[in-house]
């Protein structure tokens, strides 16, 4: 009952602060020019707070849109640790935290959200601290009791992001022109990409081995680089090394023994069917031939090869024409030759009759 009464008093005080900040009478309070600047003051305050690195925030999906949000209790702690940010509000710098948030809500700079999944999932002890999916909360007022607030305005893009977005077309064109690079440049790109790929595979393998060993031996889930495969994470969160606190139930001993047996059998099976030295050499030679074909390809060699093929086709055409001419001449001389043979046979026959 005391908490409910406190919430009602806080809501009344917050609504009064919102009305005093957003709906003041310009004839009795401030000129219209200053009233217009008042909105810019809260906009500047919101931008300054959003860009501050000490305010813990995450990204989530709100109505099929990715938004950046924070928790109400984190915002209270943040303003207590950084009271100098209230100076941006000028005459309203003496407002309480809930009053400031309510003004931001009234100006549509913030929107209060709630988690979509409100029940504990099987195998977990409590709800997720930072849900990945949010929905709009019906009552748009401040609360620090499991309340989430998402920024509604588009933040200014830093210069490095603009330069990075402009570099993507250049990188795409450079990838398409890889076959015409010099041989040394091809080797540098090949070994660099192979090294990065090997580093990623080794990192994922070590990560999986540490998790498997800790899960089977200790019954704990230890993931180094816990956000390395996350779809929605900032650059700082992506390369976080220390694992997140395990909030799920401890696995059963029977499950750990079962997966330990499966792991041992899989290792023995892979060792038994491992390729021998001859098969490894054949595979290495095949891969080396493919890589050599890619690295040794040169447009000049390709053009010279096309010219040689065209020249061989021309020579083949001329040879065929010569063979056709020779055959035609032989065919033209063959009737005379047959007639000559016929005359000789007739003369021989006459001489034989005379002798008789």
Protein Blocks (a to p, Z undefined) as FASTA:
>chain_A
ZZmmmmmmmmmmmmmmmmmmmmccfklmccfklmmmmmmmmmmmmmmmmmpmklccdddd
eehiacddddfklmmmmmmmmmmlmmmnommmmpcfklmmmmmmmnopaccdddfblcdc
ehiabdcfbdcbdcddfblcddfehpacddfbdcdddfklmmmmmmmmmmmmmmmmmmmp
cfklmmmmmmmmmmmmmmmmmmmmmmmmmmmmmmmmnopacdehkllmpfbdcfklmmpm
bdcddfbdcddfklmmmmmmmmmmmmmmmmmmpccfklmmmmmmmmmmmmmmmmmpcfkl
mmmmmmmmmmmmmmmmmmmmmmmmmmmmmmmmmmmmmmmmmmmmmmmmmmmmmmZZ
